[in-house]
Amino acid sequence: MFAADPALAAGPSDRVCLDKAEQRAAVATHMAVPLAEIVKTRRAQGNPGELVRARLCRREGGLVYVLTLLGRSGKVVQTTVDAANGEVIGGR
């Protein structure tokens, strides 16, 4: 669906993040789960951490949330979550 986007032509790992209006539209059209739901689910699954930054980005195959979290230990962790279903698909 997003393959025709020229910003993605550079490679599959490149991300183009949405602005606020595009984020609202993606959630309103059910292309993305609301961020609050993602955070709530992660906490319920035992993944505590303070959300420092969240971006909704296009990636080959759809939309992803790129979350930057501050753990209890003080370590900053970045996690990638499939925006359509809330599943964690990567992290570092």
N, C-alpha and C positions, 0 to 999 in steps of 0.2 A: 504494500500500500504506500509506503514511504520511499520506495526504491527510485521513483522518478524525481525525488527531491535533489536538486543539484548540490546541496550542501552535503549530501551523503555520498556523493560520487568519489570522494577522496579515499574512502575505505570504510570497512564495516565497523572498525573500532572508533571512528570519529563520531562525536555526539553533537547534536544541535539542540540546545535547550530552549524551551518555550518561554515566552513572556507571560505575564500574569493573565492577560486576556485569553491567550491560547490555552493556558492551564485550566482556567474556568470552563472554557468550551469543551476541552477534553473530558473533564469530569461530568459536565452537564450532558454530554452525548454518550456517556458510559464507556468511553475509550480508556479511562483511567479511574481507578478506585480513589476516593478522596484520601488525601495525605493523613488526615486524622485517623482514619480507619487502619491505615498501614501501621502507624505508630502504636495504636491501641493493640493491634494483633501481635506486633513484635513484643510488646511489654507482657502481654498475656502468655506468650510462649517462653518467657524467662529471659528476654534479651533487654535488660535495662540499659539505660544510657540516656544522656541528655541530647536531644536533637539540636545540633549546632547550625546545620544548613541542609536544605532540601531543594533539589532541582528536579524538574520533570523534563526529560530529554527524549528526543527521537533517537532511535538506534535501529540498525537493520533488524527488521522483524517487528517493530512496534515502538511503544513508549516504555521508558524505565524511569524510576525514581532513583536518583543518586543521593544517598543520605550520608551526611557526615555526622557522626555521633561521638560524644565524649563519654567514655566509660567511667565507672566508679574508680578505677585505678588511675584515672587521668590520661589514659591512652586514647588517642583519636583514631577512630575506625571509620572507613568508608565502605558502605554497603550498596549494592545495586539490587533493586527490587523491580520485578515485572509489574508495571503499572496496571495491567489489565486484570491480574488475579492476586497480586500481593505476595507472590512467591519470591524468596530471596534467590537471586541467580548469580551473585558474586560478591566478593568482599575482600578487603585487605586492611 
